Amino acid sequence: MRLEAKGVGWSAGGTVIIDGIDVTAVPGHVLGLLGPNGAGKSTLMNVLARLVAPDHGELSLDGRDYSQWGRREMARTLVAVQQQATTEQDVIVEDVIDLGRIPHRGRWSGISRHDRGVVRRAARQTGVEQLLQRHWQSLSGGEQQRVQIARAFAQEGRIMLLDEPTNHLDIAHQLDMLDRVRATGLTVVVALHDLNLAAAYCDEVLVLQDGRAVHYGPPARVLTAEVVREVYRVEVRVLHPDPDGPPLFQYLRSDIAAAGEDAGGGTGPDPGGDGGG
Ligand SMILES: Nc1ncnc2c1ncn2[C@@H]1O[C@H](COP(=O)(O)OP(=O)(O)OP(=O)(O)O)[C@@H](O)[C@H]1O
């Protein structure tokens, strides 16, 4: 299913948070949302997920405007995992994953055999099967994150919107989770901080800066050393270990201090410098 945003913008308290965003996500592709802290990734994600109504712009799924989608129909189609999903309730993991089944059942129907089967399959697909009877509150941050993705799988939508789905995961689980998400063949939009993961898993990336889309396209074309310096203020070496594979980013230095953003102004000599050279 094709998700299209045209000229999307949202403001809070008179401050423009995102503005004029055009982006399209297509089936079988992973679209990455990139950009520094505060660039607007989560805001855009929330707008795409219809959790926040934009002030202007158009949003559609397969050419049908969001306003024409009913709540339940949308919930069966579009699956969102937000950055911090918490619950205060004392529930077990199986129940958390089963939340993904709610849009699929009638108001008064209970959990069916089919629902239980889907929940188990989602747990298997995301490697959390052994956690099903554990209390949610007793899980580690990474385990909770994997369970949230299992919940998204159980929702059986056609579009997945994942806001930093790997930020609590160890390296093996980061790779494994993105492999599994990619293997669904769904339309996937994922906010990421790790440029190496973005280069390896995304078909296209949209780079945000100060709420605006500044670069958009395949990662190997978009993520040059110049762009990383301009957007992230990091000196980076872009390596090509495999000519047919994704680029690899070797981070050399942050230029935030040099830009005068640290408490001390950042213009003096490097206190940790060894003066050698
Ligand atoms: N409701 C709000 N009221 C005021 N400012 C907001 C609101 N929501 C977001 N912002 C601001 O908008 C900017 C973009 O926030 P957003 O969470 O979208 O950024 P992000 O790119 O996801 O950042 P991060 O990488 O840190 O998660 C930030 O400066 C944030 O403080």
The ligand as an ORCA input file, in Angstrom:
! r2SCAN-3c Opt
* xyz 0 1
  N       3.816     19.519     21.479
  C       4.933     20.208     21.278
  N       5.046     21.467     21.738
  C       6.180     22.179     21.529
  N       7.252     21.702     20.880
  C       7.196     20.456     20.406
  C       6.043     19.641     20.568
  N       6.288     18.446     19.988
  C       7.537     18.508     19.487
  N       8.083     19.711     19.748
  C       9.429     20.166     19.361
  O       9.551     19.928     17.974
  C      10.861     19.537     17.648
  C      10.813     18.225     16.886
  O      10.509     17.174     17.803
  P      10.510     15.663     17.360
  O      10.237     14.846     18.557
  O       9.633     15.499     16.192
  O      12.035     15.504     16.895
  P      12.859     14.181     16.539
  O      13.526     14.446     15.232
  O      12.002     12.983     16.628
  O      13.951     14.199     17.700
  P      14.742     13.020     18.465
  O      15.792     12.528     17.499
  O      15.368     13.751     19.612
  O      13.765     11.960     18.871
  C      11.626     19.473     18.955
  O      12.364     20.664     19.113
  C      10.541     19.355     20.000
  O      10.955     19.943     21.213
*
